[in-house]
Amino acid sequence: MQETDKITDSIEEMLAYHEKTIEDLSAQLAKQWDLIATMENRITILTKRFASLEENSLPAPHIAKPPHF
C-alpha cells in the first residue's frame, strides 16, 4: 500500500508541475497575441501614412530617351 501512495504522490506532483507549465505557456501566449495585435495596428497606421505621403508627393519626372536611341 505504501508503494501505491508513493506512485500517487509522484503522479500528483507531476500533474501539478504540468498544470503550472500550461498556465505559464497560456500567459505567454496571451501576451504574444496582445503584442501581435499592437504591431498590426501600428503597421496599419504606418501603411496609411505612407499612402498619404505618396499621394501628396510630386509625380516622378518623365525620363525621355535621348534621340540617338
N, C-alpha and C positions, 0 to 999 in steps of 0.2 A: 504494500500500500504506500509505503514511503517513496518508492521509485515513481509511482504514478503521480504523487504530489510534486516531485521534482520536475517531472516532464510537464505537468500542468503549469507550474510556475514558470518554467522556461518558455513555454508557448505563450503565456500571458505577457511575459516580458518582451518577447519578440513582437507580439501584436501591438503592444504599447509603443514600441520603437517605430514600427511601420506606420502606425497611426500618426505619430509625431512627424515622421518624414513626409507623409501625404499632406498634412496640414501646412508644413513649410513649403512644399512644392506648390500647393494651391495658392498660398500667399504670394509667392514669387511670380506665378503665372498671372495673377490679378494685377500685380504691379506692372508687368510687361505689357498687358493689354492696355492699361492706362497710358503707358509711355507711347505705345503704338498709336493710340487714338490722338494723343497730343501731337505727335510727329505728323500724322496725316492732316490734322488741322493746319499745322504750320506750312506743310507742303502746299495745301490748297491756297492758303493766303499768299504764299510766295509766287505760286503759279499765276494767280490773278494779278499780282503786282507786276510780274514780268510781262504778262499780256498787255497790261495797261501801258507800260513803258514802250513796248513795241508799237502799239497803236499811235502813241504820241511822238514817236521819233520821226526824224526826217526820212524820206524814202531813199533807198540806195541809189547812188548815182549811176546813170546809164553808161556803160563802158562800150564804146564803139570800137570796132576793129579798125586798125589802120588801113588805109586804101591799098596797100600792097598785098593784102591777104585775099 
